[in-house]
């Protein structure tokens, strides 16, 4: 009897879980989830460096160097499979799921150039972040500009 109850409970929980998964399903779910997680890695590491640069956290050479190295590693990662054409905010079924503009794919050479600008800024940051707070501060502007290079033209603002 216990086995029957356990099996029944398992079947019911699987059915409930799968119906929840189906209800949350939308086109490009895995790709959008992956790229949002990828951006969270960027945000976390930028936050560490930014807090030091703003004086909101004490400068720590080891943490600064690690955060800058993480950012550079992320910038060098091939994440092209996370960005399939048609996975933008204007695509049917994706409203509210992503903030990517559709022109990210029609102006792809520009996106590549902007990404290279970010990678160049992160290369410089990674080379000096462990050398003192002044080095972090001196490079934060270029890193921020590199991020904005894609976020400004290719991402729908939050308030739209």
C-alpha positions in Angstrom: 0.0 0.0 0.0 2.8 2.4 0.9 4.4 1.8 -2.5 1.2 2.5 -4.3 0.8 5.8 -2.4 4.3 6.8 -3.1 4.0 6.0 -6.8 0.7 7.9 -7.0 2.2 10.9 -5.2 5.2 10.8 -7.6 2.9 10.7 -10.7 0.8 13.5 -9.4 3.8 15.7 -8.6 5.3 15.0 -12.1 2.0 15.9 -13.7 1.7 19.1 -11.7 5.4 20.0 -12.4 5.1 19.4 -16.2 1.9 21.4 -16.5 3.7 24.3 -14.7 6.6 24.0 -17.1 4.3 24.0 -20.1 2.5 27.1 -18.8 5.8 29.0 -18.5 7.0 27.8 -21.9 7.7 30.4 -24.6 9.8 30.4 -27.8 13.6 30.6 -27.2 13.2 30.1 -23.4 16.5 28.3 -23.0 18.4 30.9 -25.0 16.8 33.9 -23.2 17.3 32.3 -19.8 20.9 31.6 -20.6 21.7 35.1 -21.9 20.0 36.7 -18.9 22.0 34.5 -16.6 25.1 35.5 -18.6 24.3 39.2 -18.1 23.8 38.6 -14.3 27.4 37.3 -14.2 28.5 40.5 -15.9 26.4 42.6 -13.5 27.7 40.8 -10.4 31.4 41.3 -11.3 30.8 44.9 -12.5 29.1 45.5 -9.2 32.1 44.4 -7.2 34.4 46.7 -9.2 31.9 49.6 -9.2 31.4 49.4 -5.5 35.1 49.7 -4.9 35.4 52.6 -7.4 32.6 54.5 -5.8 33.9 53.9 -2.3 31.0 51.8 -1.3 33.3 48.8 -0.6 36.9 48.6 0.5 39.4 48.0 -2.3 40.6 44.4 -2.3 43.2 43.6 -4.9 42.4 39.9 -5.0 38.6 40.5 -5.5 39.2 43.3 -8.0 41.6 41.1 -10.1 39.2 38.2 -10.0 36.2 40.2 -10.9 38.0 41.8 -13.9 39.3 38.4 -15.0 35.8 37.0 -14.8 34.5 39.9 -16.9 37.1 39.3 -19.5 36.5 35.6 -19.6 32.8 36.3 -20.1 33.5 38.7 -22.9 35.6 36.1 -24.6 33.0 33.4 -24.3 31.3 32.4 -27.5 27.6 32.8 -26.6 26.3 33.1 -30.1 23.8 30.3 -29.5 22.1 32.4 -26.9 21.2 35.0 -29.5 19.1 33.3 -32.2 17.4 35.6 -34.7 13.8 36.2 -33.7 14.5 36.1 -30.0 13.7 39.8 -29.5 11.2 41.8 -27.5 8.9 42.3 -30.6 8.7 38.6 -31.5 5.3 36.9 -30.9 5.2 35.4 -27.5 8.3 37.1 -26.2 6.8 40.4 -24.9 8.2 41.0 -21.4 10.6 38.0 -21.7 13.5 39.9 -23.2 14.5 43.5 -23.9 16.5 42.8 -27.1 15.6 44.9 -30.0 15.1 43.2 -33.4 17.7 45.4 -35.1 20.5 43.6 -33.1 20.4 41.0 -35.9 20.1 43.4 -38.8 23.1 45.4 -37.7 25.3 42.5 -36.6 28.6 43.9 -37.8 28.0 46.9 -35.5 27.2 44.6 -32.6 30.5 42.9 -33.1 32.4 46.2 -33.2 30.7 47.3 -29.9 31.5 44.0 -28.3 35.1 44.4 -29.3 35.2 47.8 -27.7 33.9 46.2 -24.4 36.5 43.3 -24.7 39.3 45.9 -25.2 38.2 47.8 -22.1 38.0 44.6 -20.1 41.4 43.5 -21.3 42.8 46.8 -19.9 40.9 46.5 -16.7 42.0 42.8 -16.2 45.6 43.9 -16.6 45.5 46.5 -13.9 42.6 45.8 -11.5 44.8 44.2 -8.9 47.2 47.1 -8.9 45.3 49.5 -6.8 42.0 51.4 -6.6 43.2 54.2 -8.9 43.7 51.7 -11.7 40.1 50.4 -11.2 38.7 53.9 -11.1 40.7 54.9 -14.2 39.2 52.1 -16.3 35.6 52.0 -15.1 34.4 54.6 -17.6 35.7 52.7 -20.6 34.1 49.5 -19.3 30.8 51.3 -18.7 31.0 52.8 -22.2 31.6 49.3 -23.6 28.5 48.0 -21.9 26.4 50.9 -23.1 27.7 50.4 -26.6 25.2 47.6 -27.0 22.6 48.3 -24.2 21.7 51.8 -25.5 21.1 51.0 -29.2 20.1 47.4 -29.0 18.0 47.0 -25.8 14.4 48.3 -25.1 14.5 50.7 -22.1 12.7 49.4 -19.0 10.0 52.0 -19.1 8.8 51.3 -22.6 
